[in-house]
Amino acid sequence: MGYTENTADRPDRPDSALQAALEGATAPPPPAPPSCPHCGLPQDRYRTLYDGHWVLLEPRILVPAHTIP
């Protein structure tokens, strides 16, 4: 019924790498050590919904889920 093999990016789907960077999901992936880039202290590393992007959080500090990328 029509050509459906369009592979161009849709304007309503932003690039996930750009969106992850804007939201702060810039932690190094494993096997790099999960340490803070500013102070060097160990952090807890968590996977985000952005493919291949991680976020570092302070250990033992509770953070509201809606503020995590």
N, C-alpha and C positions, 0 to 999 in steps of 0.2 A: 504493500500500500504506500510505499514511499521509501526514501533512502534513510536508513536509521543508523548507519555506521559513522556518524559524525563524532570525531575524536577531539574536537576543539573544546577548550575549557568553557564552561558555562559561566556567565557573569554572576549567577547566584551561588556559585561554589568557589569560595576563595581558596587560594593555595594553602594547604595545611601547614607547610613549613613556615610560611610567613605568619600565619595565625598563631602557631605554637611559639614563635619568637616574640610576637607582640604580647602574649600572655605569660611569658617568662619560663616556658618549658625548654630551657637551654642547657640542662645538665648533661655531662658527658655520659654516653652509654657504657654499659659494662663491656669490658673488664676494667675500665678506668676506675680509680678509687673515688668513692663518693665523698669528696671533701669540698668545703666551701671555697669558691674562687677568691673570696675577699679576705677571710681570716684563716683558712686552712684547717678548720676543725671538721671532724667527721660528721657526716649528714646521713639521713635516711633517703635513699633514692627510690622513687616510685615511677612506674610507667604511666604515661598519659594515653588518652584516646587517639592522639596524633601518632601515626605510625613512625616508630623509631625515635620518639622524643620522650625525654625523661624530665622530672622535676626533683629538686633537692629540698627537703624539709628538715627543720631542726628536730633532733630526736626528743622524744617524750614531751612534745608540745602539741596539744590538741588544736587543730585548725578546722573551722567550719568547712564542710565539704564543698559548698558552693563557691568558695574562694580559691579552690585548687584548679589549675588548668587541666 
